[in-house]
Amino acid sequence: SNLFTGDMQGTGSLMTAIQNTIVIALIAAIVSTILGSVAAIGIHNMRGKMKHAITFMNNIPMLNPDIITGVSLFLLFVFLHISQGYMTVVLAHITFCTPYVVLNVLPRLTQMNPNIYEAALDLGCTPIQSFFKVELPNILPGVISGFTMAFTLSLDDFVISYFVGSSNFQTLPLLIYSMTKKKVTPDMYALSTLIIVTVFLFLIISNVKSGKNRRKEATK
């Protein structure tokens, strides 16, 4: 009876950790994609030293080790008197995912012909209409790549979540880490197998889609 109860509790905590991980990854990916896309457009429209300075500042979080980012965000939340938990993990994930979105969107903006956007304005479109009808379709591959990278990074993060999270809140990486401190159970083997298979399937789908896109571009 105790064994069965322990298994049920383990399964419950595992499902809760998976749910927390997916929800946080989705929120972080969506918000960081919006912020990163807007920031990339702003950086692209800058000129001179300011553009180089902002681009350099955007690269700092990506160059920093995760432990430095985690400790810095932890100290920031303590200074602002924000209690650690769900909200701090979401804010931390948005913070370190946004620069990667900027990095994916900027090259698409550089490749885009600026005359198309200006032509849309001359033909009567408002700036918002020009953005959604002209600019967004051109940078959409970069936006999707940024969203995918942000979702993957958030899904996989351990170090930053470890520092900014609370003791009673767990994501899947944190749960796996806590499980490794104890005796390795069959649940952990099954979980590792599912993660590897899922990632492998996503890689196959991604490679197949990219191959089709390359063939279409070659045909055009």
ABEGO torsion letter per residue (X at the ends): XAAAAAAAAAAAAAAAAAAAAAAAAAAAAAAAAAAAAAAAAAAAABBEAAAAAAAAAAAAAAABBAAAAAAAAAAAAAAAGBBBEAAAAAAAAAAAAAAAAAAAAAAAAAABBAAAAAAAAAAGBBAAAAAAAAAAAAAAAAAAAAAAAAAAAAAABAAAAAAABBAABBBAAAAAAAAAABBBBAAAAAAAAAAAAAAAAAAAAAAAAAAAAAAAAAAX
